[in-house]
Amino acid sequence: MLALLYLRYNVSHEVVGSLFGVSADTTENVFPRVVPVLRDVCPTEKWDTPRRSGVKGEPSWTPDEVAVAIIDSFETPVRRPSTEKQQQQVYSGKKKRHTLKGHSL
């Protein structure tokens, strides 16, 4: 019962031990002896899950290709430029003032 509770609710050995009136060490010692019996009596795919064969620190997923990255950020106010062309490049109609737009494609 102790091992089933541990497996079902994924709680620590200390919690399971306190529920049954034994120490965490006792639950840790009982667990490896009971699991093989449970595997024989209750076969399931969970027992046969393959071990992770990755290197620690290595990402588990990497994108195949990154075509476009869009970064949305706020607009930072700047002083009004002196030339008409520069003013048009940095004027924000939304903010009604001159800003630097933080966007990338």
Buried (B, 14 or more C-beta within 10 A) or exposed (E): EBBEBBBEEEEEBEEBBBBEEBEBEBBBEBBEEBEEEBEEEEEEEEEEEEEEEEEEEEEEEEEEEEEEEEEEEEBEEEEEBEEEEEEEEBBEEEEEEBBBBEEEE
